[in-house]
Amino acid sequence: MEKMFYAKLWENKDLSRKQDIRIEVPPKGQAIMDIITDAGFEAYVVGGCVRDSILGRVPEDWDITTSATPEEIKKLFPRTIDTGLQHGTVTVMMDKEGFEVTTYRLDGEYEDSRHPKEVTFTPNLEEDLKRRDLTINAMAYNDGTGLVDLFGGLEDLRAGVVRCVGDPEERFREDALRILRAIRFSAQLGYEIDGKTLEAISRLSDRLRQISAERIQTELVKLLVSGHPEYLKTAYDSGVTKVFLPEFDRCMETEQNHPHHCYSVGEHILHSLNGVEADKTLRLAMLFHDIGKPAVRTCDPEGVTHFHGHAAVSAEMAKSILRRLKFDNETVSAVCKLVLYHDYGNGLDVDMRMARRALNKIGEDAFPDLFSVKYADIMAQSDYQRQQKLEKLDQWRKRYREVLEEGQCVSLKTLAVTGKDLIAMGWKPGKDLGETLNRLLERVLEEPEFNTKENLLEEAGKIQDRYEIR
């Protein structure tokens, strides 16, 4: 893929001076725009690529908007793909790279809080830009005209504000997903949401019920892996999580009166999100690691709250929520495993035997992520016994490394014998064979030096005699 280019701001770098903004469009994208303009039509790069270029970021995609109709675009280029003709979009292929080219359009009435009933093409760029969601996404650019910013997007970038184009209620009534997009962009950019826009989010948050789980999932993940996942609190404060994640609302409303904690369950979750890297599985694990605490909360006579068994309950709830939001099975499995074991072995002195059994139980691949989850959990608690907790965690890490470095067997895949070896000595495939392999593994977990083919085949022979299958 060819190199993408950053915006080139003139020396004063004053983002209020539109005439100073120069965006270097990738050569292939520029070639497409040149062909369109040479044919007598208008063409601009538009939306996110303009915003990111101004911010000095590398755009993921370069979208082009034009006064030409899809049919006219298809006549200008030898290779096109009908990406979304009903919305005026054609993908133009330059070599092996595709660029979406969309005709200026007017959206008709929105009947489902997501899609317009009809789309009308227009030769007017302003009409196209005014239908867009946020001012920072409603800017266009070409070298001839420069930056087209009709709604104050540049000023909002400079001020660090997320604001709807025009009337925010109208924008959100058209497409309720814009509610989550506004919060997500706020988290990604570290910007505040404009007051009127935030008020409209609160008033219309319930309209998100009309949005598909898949769309909500996409926006939630983008928010969580952003630089400010704690901005999920904005979604809570404005009534948005009540619609698609009411379990989190319960956490925000559940206090933890305990020496180990200084936040409510929900606030603890928010603080923990920043304790892991911006990875989907890790951030989801932190979001859900204590999600079951409200369901198991008890309070002793001294007023101290307890949450016994919350890890297992949290894992079950996480599975239900992730499936409700249509996450793939691999993500569901990985997240739920981390949630289930996030408290495993806490406070214990770890020896090699415990480490081997933990690796067998939890899985070798999950352990590095589990360390990250445990660390984030500790750092989002009170400072009570924090140093001791971190020392125990370091002990787990040390034992884990020792098991790996010594090549100790912790699963059937590194057992010195296989099912084929047992079949060769007379075992029949089936339940008994599987149980025998597991019994051999149990012996090796206790005595790692026992993991030789000779030892294991001899032991299997003794078991075979007891099964009386000769």
Secondary structure, DSSP 8 states (H G I E B T S, - for coil): ------EEE-TT--TT-GGGEEE---HHHHHHHHHHHHTT--EEEETHHHHHHHTT---S---EEESS-HHHHHHH-SSEEEEEGGGTEEEEEETTEEEEEEE-EEE--BSSSSSBS-EEE-S-HHHHHHTSSBGGG--EEETTTEEE-SSSHHHHHHHTEE-BSS-HHHHHHH-THHHHHHHHHHHHHT-EE-HHHHHHHHHHGGGGGGS-HHHHHHHHHHHHTSS-GGGHHHHHHTTSHHHH-HHHHHHHT----STT-SS-HHHHHHHHHTTS-S-HHHHHHHHHTTTTHHHH-EE-TTS-EE-TTHHHHHHHHHHHHHHHTT--HHHHHHHHHHHHTTTTTTT----HHHHHHHHHHH-GGGHHHHHHHHHHHHHTS-STTHHHHHHHHHHHHHHHHHHHHTT---SGGGSS--HHHHHHTT--SSHHHHHHHHHHHHHHHH-GGG-SHHHHHHHHHHHHHHHT--
